[in-house]
């Protein structure tokens, strides 16, 4: 088990924790394609303490995923400390505290990003968790609650001050999503404030940037312009786990072990999506329909199908299919149609 902070390479790329997304099936795919660290879905501390089966199941990790972080969230120091002790028995490489989830059912109940409105409690939770376990504790948070809270009265960025205080409590790394809670996922992520944390001379723990990193070019810019120690990628990975390999190829063109496994053609990429469907079904107890429904968001967001002509009705059919036979048949039809369109367009262009 690796307990060290960022030591993997010069441009570490992390898979962000996402509810109903970063289950073992998807994490293992992202790991294969170059994710340097993966995070579990959010684990509710109260449910974990109560031994709710659906929650304890989220502690399932595999050695092939390492280094892997299990992320917990809650609103009370005692429950979070107890949850951290339970999580430690699963032997993750890191225990991550979620101070960034903006959704109402989490933040609205005083957990996740809701704690940005109650910094003393946030710090109390952090101290309780750090003191409760031997596993390195990390934190993921946002720039602040809303635009009005971005700066303190003396002009210091709220997140710069908060980062120092978390560091002082023993947090080993800090990941920052470049939006406020009020923004949810709207607007552009503000990386200048992430850079302000990283460039604060009083910060000595790794700073991880997150938000709107969707292309290899953007990942490189974030490393070079803001100096972050790692880049965390979230929604851009939906239906696109090979994005990590593409980024590594761009960031390290002379020394990229991923080159030989990057899916290049539509057929190769669709094969990966099919593999994910089968893995999701297995993760869902071999329940075919449940596994398909669980992986549908990846079909909806996958860049594989973007730009195809007259795709709307086909997409609807794909999202309504509830057997592997139906899903795979539609995917094969898409590949065949695209191949024919590409071949015809190429022949037409070759005539000129």
Secondary structure, 3 states (H helix, E strand, C coil): CCCCCCCCCCCEEEECCCCCCCCHHHHHHHHHCCCCEEEEEEEEHHHHHCCCHHHHHHHCCCHHHCCEEEEEECCCHHHHHHHHHHHHCCCCCEEEEEECCCCHHHHCCCCHHHHHHCHHHHHHHHHHHHHHCCCCEEEEEECCCCHHHCECCCCCEHHHHHHHHHHHCCCCEEEEECCCCCCCCCCCCCHHHHHHHHCCCCCCCEEEEECCCCCHHHHHHHHHHHCCCEEEECHHHCCCCCHHHHHHHHHCCCCCCCHHHCCCCHHHHHHHHHHHHHHHHHHCCCCHHHHHHHHHHHHHHCHHHCCCCCCHHHHHHHHHCCCHHHHHHHHHHHHHHHHHHHHHHHHHHHCC
